[in-house]
Amino acid sequence: MPALQRPHKAQRLRQAGLIAGLITMLVAPATRGELPVAMGSQLTATPGNPTSPVTEWRYTLRPGENLDTVARELLSEPHTLAQLMQYNGFQQSRDLSPGQSLRIPVNWLEKQPEPARAVTVSGPVQHIDGVNGKRRILTTDIQLRAGDEIRTGSGFTVVQLADGSLIRLGRDTHLVFNRLSRFGKTGMVDTRMRLDRGELDAEVETLVEDGSRFEVDTPSAVAAVRGTKFSLQANRQQTHLRVIEGRVAFGPAGRTVSVPAGYSGTAGEGTRSPVDIRRLPAAPAPGDLPATVHELPLPITWPAVASANGYQVDIFDADSGDWLSRETTHRPELNLGNLENGRYEIRLAAISHQGTPGMPVTKSLTVDQKALAAALDKPSPDAKLDDEMPSFSWSYQGNNELGRIELAESPDFSRLVATSEWAPDSNAIPSRALEPGEYYWRVVTKAGGTSQATSEPRKLMINGTLPPTRIINVNYVDSQVRIFWQQVNKADEYRLQLSEDPSFQRIIKEASVADTTAALRLIPGRRYFVRLKALSEGPINGRWGPGRELFVN
């Protein structure tokens, strides 16, 4: 039989960073596939080449299945059923019955693209399409495929891989997805990415088979894992690794070492060996945080960690996994503030003198702030103001609150006519000038983004004059004239004057009209002049509009 796994292929596989210390034999139940031989750990002789290492996957035949079905669903081109039978030494397909297993080289398995997904995005983050190179703003639920790039700038993002693994990217990070694929229905994945610069924080699901692969390349190192929590910080000169759980094969390509949980590794320029390994600073021991807080800011303190050069505090949304913020402090204390209502994870770590964060401690915190109704200050109840842009002021009764004014023409506030912006200030002016008339105003306070409270309303009057009423059309029918004029907002009715002179010194008729039209019967051959002004209840005065000449032949 021809050699199906060439020696030079095996050499490339051995250089992938999956060292013998990280890979162990998996024994799976008879109802699923198993992969007893892994890269770099044991060698399985292939037919015709007894020394060539081959990564194999063992598949157990289920009732109702046959070799033809297995080959059609699992094998990639150009591999065939005949090759599979020859590899396993079967002469005919009936040589294998349900419950028996057959060996399949991993590189024969069909690979399918498995895109990742942006779970959350905070701040400006760029997505570069790997096919056409187009740049766009990364948004939640965008699918990320092999060849795509992410540049975070001043933002953060959380990416979920097809197997559920989470990748958090910090500020000023550039990540390229080199491979995102799955081996058919086997459950094995092949994930490879390149971290050119910045910070990557990963929670990698345990890889289901030894043929699975999860690797991150940087300019100075490679990190290969099988299921762990770790973080990488990379620049052009060095790469820093921090292992929180499990182990990571880390170092320059071909010279990786196994770094266990609780240790850091540094590779690149200036290191004394391929990988400088140091124990991470111990996790701080913060005092007991309350499970739920109703007021912010919340001061937290913890005992100083020996030899720590500072402390790093990361805040995550417990429901979405969103990386909300990062703060550093030189003192073992911090005030938590500006958090909306919700559930959070607070991750605290000491920073070594080399600048590497140590083992973290994570605390859960629920923020449930309650807004309180504000006390209104000015204007006073039933105030009468001449200013069309009056200033409103109030007093907050709670902490860490925002407020805004609302103005309406009715006490039920069914239709707002003006508001102000949400702000922590206790005074504001309306969003637009107020026309003369009667208004009701109140202050709405907000705490934690979800809790709101409303003050009692107050009435006020804006003094002033209504705009002049302008005649827009005149129709003549025999000796009758119909006049139409423009409606004035807040007018209850209109005053009409008919005069024999343009100065309206000789008034011959005056009447109040509720509509915006009126009919007049005039004497033919005589000239008249008409004008109108809007009227409103209260202290609001109307202004006469320009007169209009009337003449009936």
Secondary structure as GFF3:
##gff-version 3
##sequence-region A 1 553
A	DSSP	alpha_helix	7	14	.	.	.	ID=ss1
A	DSSP	beta_strand	34	37	.	.	.	ID=ss2
A	DSSP	beta_strand	56	60	.	.	.	ID=ss3
A	DSSP	alpha_helix	67	74	.	.	.	ID=ss4
A	DSSP	alpha_helix	81	88	.	.	.	ID=ss5
A	DSSP	three_ten_helix	93	95	.	.	.	ID=ss6
A	DSSP	beta_strand	101	105	.	.	.	ID=ss7
A	DSSP	three_ten_helix	106	108	.	.	.	ID=ss8
A	DSSP	beta_strand	111	113	.	.	.	ID=ss9
A	DSSP	beta_strand	116	122	.	.	.	ID=ss10
A	DSSP	beta_strand	126	128	.	.	.	ID=ss11
A	DSSP	beta_strand	135	137	.	.	.	ID=ss12
A	DSSP	beta_strand	143	144	.	.	.	ID=ss13
A	DSSP	beta_strand	149	151	.	.	.	ID=ss14
A	DSSP	beta_strand	156	160	.	.	.	ID=ss15
A	DSSP	beta_strand	166	169	.	.	.	ID=ss16
A	DSSP	beta_strand	174	183	.	.	.	ID=ss17
A	DSSP	beta_strand	189	203	.	.	.	ID=ss18
A	DSSP	beta_strand	213	217	.	.	.	ID=ss19
A	DSSP	beta_strand	222	225	.	.	.	ID=ss20
A	DSSP	beta_strand	229	234	.	.	.	ID=ss21
A	DSSP	beta_strand	238	245	.	.	.	ID=ss22
A	DSSP	beta_strand	247	251	.	.	.	ID=ss23
A	DSSP	beta_strand	257	260	.	.	.	ID=ss24
A	DSSP	beta_strand	263	268	.	.	.	ID=ss25
A	DSSP	beta_strand	276	279	.	.	.	ID=ss26
A	DSSP	beta_strand	292	293	.	.	.	ID=ss27
A	DSSP	beta_strand	298	301	.	.	.	ID=ss28
A	DSSP	beta_strand	310	317	.	.	.	ID=ss29
A	DSSP	beta_strand	323	329	.	.	.	ID=ss30
A	DSSP	beta_strand	333	336	.	.	.	ID=ss31
A	DSSP	beta_strand	342	351	.	.	.	ID=ss32
A	DSSP	beta_strand	361	367	.	.	.	ID=ss33
A	DSSP	beta_strand	375	378	.	.	.	ID=ss34
A	DSSP	beta_strand	383	385	.	.	.	ID=ss35
A	DSSP	beta_strand	392	395	.	.	.	ID=ss36
A	DSSP	beta_strand	402	408	.	.	.	ID=ss37
A	DSSP	beta_strand	416	419	.	.	.	ID=ss38
A	DSSP	beta_strand	427	428	.	.	.	ID=ss39
A	DSSP	beta_strand	437	447	.	.	.	ID=ss40
A	DSSP	beta_strand	451	454	.	.	.	ID=ss41
A	DSSP	beta_strand	458	462	.	.	.	ID=ss42
A	DSSP	beta_strand	471	477	.	.	.	ID=ss43
A	DSSP	beta_strand	480	485	.	.	.	ID=ss44
A	DSSP	beta_strand	493	499	.	.	.	ID=ss45
A	DSSP	beta_strand	507	513	.	.	.	ID=ss46
A	DSSP	beta_strand	517	521	.	.	.	ID=ss47
A	DSSP	beta_strand	527	535	.	.	.	ID=ss48
A	DSSP	beta_strand	548	551	.	.	.	ID=ss49
###
